[in-house]
């Protein structure tokens, strides 16, 4: 009876979710804003674009792409922002639709794999009592659904640290161009053309797009910092806006910000080194304790045995 109730509840939940997906929601302010935000694509290199266009999709890839587009359209229509996830994907230059499809596929994989594993355990005599298999399956489905987010977040934080390092060098280059007599917009564009690092390419693309859509370079950098979740870039955009709008002296401020970014990066590196040193110390203490226990064990057995 318990299994009948659980199975019926899962079937009803699946029918409800399917109906909610295929019913077109009403257009509101949230859905409109979400569709506008989703239309702002990040930087994609020409080589990546051409490779993606020439790639022949297999059955699984085609199904994932179709499902991802459908899920993204439904999320945008309902006004679901997924702000943190979108910023992480923007840093990694990955599409939002593919990530949604991957999350769903991971959950479906857990739904298929976990019952098979539980059946194999029950076949060898380790059967789970009552509703435990259903609870374990649902728990693994939730874990599998959020597992891509955890991996993406770690990689995105690494890329953000790399981006902050490039921002410090970019500020030095802008200050050098300002010292050479260039204006602020020209100094920004000239500094962004030095180097082919992915972060410098993102800055260069943002500045080029600013010319096309008719906004100031500092507004474009503020939008880039918001899309990538890099606070330092937004602070830099505020300082550049002050210099561009009110004529404030910016060169010394840029040099100070570059030095501050380097000090912060050095402090982060020293902090991580200290954490690793503490971890090594704990590991050494555990090994020494195990060695002393190994030496004392025969004597203890002999004393207790006598």
N, C-alpha and C positions, 0 to 999 in steps of 0.2 A: 504493500500500500504506500509506503514511504517513497519508494522508487517511482511509483505512478504519479504521485503528487509532484515530485521533483522534475520528472520528465515533462509533465504537462505544463509546469511553470516555465521551464526553459523553452518549450515549443511556443507557448503564448508570448513570451518575451521576444522570441525571434520574429513571430508574425507582427508584433507591435513595431519593432524596429524596422522591418521591411516596409510596413505601411507608412511609417513616418518618413522614411527615405524617399519613397516614390510620390508622396503628396507634396506638391509644390507649395512652399510657405508664402505668406504674404510679404510683399515688398515693404520694408520699413527703413528707418534711418540707419540702423545698425548694419543691415544687409547691404545697403548702398555703399556705406563707408568701407565695409569689408571687401566688396568687389573692386572699389577704387584702389584700395591698398594692395589687393592681390594683383592688380594690373601693373604695378610698378615692379618690373623685373630687375634683377641684379645684373652685375657684369658677367658676361660670358664671352670667352675668347672665341675668335673666329675658327681656330682649329677644333675647339670643342663642338661648336655649332655644326660645322661641316661633317665632323665625324658622327655626330648624332643624327644628322640627316641621311648619311649614307649607310648607317647601321641597319641591318635587317633584323627586325624584332622576331624573336621566337614566340612560341605559344604562351609561355609563362610571362615573358616580358610584355607581350601585347595585352594579356589579361591584367597585369599589374598597372600598365599605363592607362587602360580603359577604366579600371576600378579607381585609380588615383584621381583621374580627371572628374569622375562622377562624385567621389567623396569631397574633392575640393570645391566643386560647384555647389554641393549641398551645404558645406560649411560656410561658404561665402554668402549663400542665399539666406542662411539663418543668422548671419552676423557673428559667427564664432571666430574670434580674432586669432587665437593661438599665437599670441605675441612673442613669448619666449621661444617657442619652437620655430617660428618664422625667422627670428633673429639668428638663432643658431644655424638654421639652414642657409640663411643669407651669407653668414661667415664662411660656411663650407661650400657655398656656391652649388647647392643641391636643390632640386625642385621640391616644392611642398607636396604636390600630388603623389610623387613616388614615395615620399616618407609616409603619407597616410596609408597607401596601399601596403607598404612593408609592415606597418604596425598591424593591420588587419590580417595579413598573411601569417605573421608570427602567432597571433591569437588563434587563428584557425588551425595552424600546425600543432599548437599545444592541445587544442580540442581533439585532434585526431590521435596525436602521439601518446598523451598521458593515459587515456583509457586503454590503449593497447599495452602499455607498460604495466598498468594495474592488473589487467587480465593475465599477463604472463606471471606476475607475482602471485596472483590467486591460484594459478595452475600448479605452482610449486609449493603451495600450502601457506602463503602469506596473504590471505584475503583480508581486506579492510572491512571493518564492521559498519553496518548501517549506511548512512548517507556520506560517509567519509570519502568514497571515490568521487562523488559529485563535487564536494567541497574542495578536494585537492585539485580536481580538474579546473574548476573556476578560478582557484587561486593561481594556478600556473598560467591560465589564460590571461589574467590581469598582469602577472609578472611579464609574460611574453609580449603583451601589448605595449608596456612601458619600457621594455628592455632596449629597443632602438633609441629611445630618448636619452637613456643614461649614457650609452656609447657616443651618441651625437654630442651631448653636453660636454663630455671630457675632451673630445676632439675640437669642439668649438672654442673652449677655454684656451687650449694650446694655440689655436690660430689667433685668438684675440691678443694673447701675450706677444705673439709675433708681430701683429699689427701695431701694437703700442710701441714696440721697438722701432719699427719703420717710421712711425709718426715722429719720434724724437729726431731721427736723421732727416726727415722731411722738413722739420722746423729749422734745423741748421741750414739746410739748402735754401729755404725761403729767406732766412736772414741774410745769407750771403748774396742772394740776388737783390734784395732790398739795398744792401750796402753798395752794390754795383750800379745803382741808379734806376732800377726798374720799378714800375708801379706795383701795387699789391696784387691785382689780378694777373698781371704778366709774370710776376715773381712766383705765384702759386703754380701756374701752368708750366713754367720753365722748370721749376723744381720737380714737378711730378713726372717730367719726361726723362729724368735721370734714373736709370735702373729699370729692370724688367721684373722685379719682385711682384708677387700677386697683390700685395697690399698697395704698392705704388700704382699698379695698374688699376685697382679699384678707385683710388683717389683721382687718377688721370681721367678715368671714364666719367666719374661724377662731375669733374670740372668741365669736361667736354659737353656733357648733357646740359649743364647749366647754361652754356651759350646757346644751345638749341632751343631750350624751353623758356629762355628769357628770365632767369633768376640770377641772383648774385652768386659768386663762387662760395662765399661763406654759408649762404643758405643751402647750397648743394652739399657742402661738407657736413652741415648740421643734419640734413636728411640722411646722409650716408652713416653718420654716427648713430642716428636713431635706428636705422635699419639693421646695422651690425651689432648694436648694443655696446658701443665703445664710448664711454663717458668722456674720455680725454679728447676725442674728436669733436664732441659737442661743445666742450669748454673752449677748445681752440676756435670753433666757429663763432662763439660769442665774442671772443677777443678780436677776431678778424672783423666782425661786424662793427665793433666799436671803432676800430681803426678806419674802416672804409666809410662809415657814415659820419663820424665826428672828427676824423682827421687825427686821431690820437697816434702817438709814436708807438710803433708796434715792434720794431726790430729788437730792442732790449727785452721786451716782454716775451718775444718768441725764443730768444736765447735762454731766458730764465725758465720758460716752460720746458724747453728741451733738456736743460740740466736737471730740472725737477723730475722729468720722466725717467732720466737715466738713474737718478738716485733711488727712485721708487723701484725701478727694475732691479737695481743692485740689491736693495733691501729684500725684495721678494726672493731673489736667488740665494741670498745669505740665509733667509728664513727656511727655505726648502732644504738647503744644505744642513742647517741645524736639525731639522726634523729627521733627515736621513741619518745623521750622526747619532741621534737619540735612538732611532730604530736599530742601528747597528749595535749600540751599547746594550739595549735590551736583549738582542739576539745573543750577544757574547755572554751576558749574565745567565741566560737560559742554558747555554752550552756548558758553562762552568758548573752550574748547579747539577746538570745531568751527569757531568764527569765525576763530581764528588759523590753523587748518589751511586754511580757505577762502582766507585772504589769502596764505598761504605757498605754496599749491599751484601757482599760475602761475609764480612765481619758481623753484620747484624743478623744474618741467617744463622751463623755459627753460634752466636750468643743466645739467640732465641731457641735454637735446637738443643743446646746443652741445658 
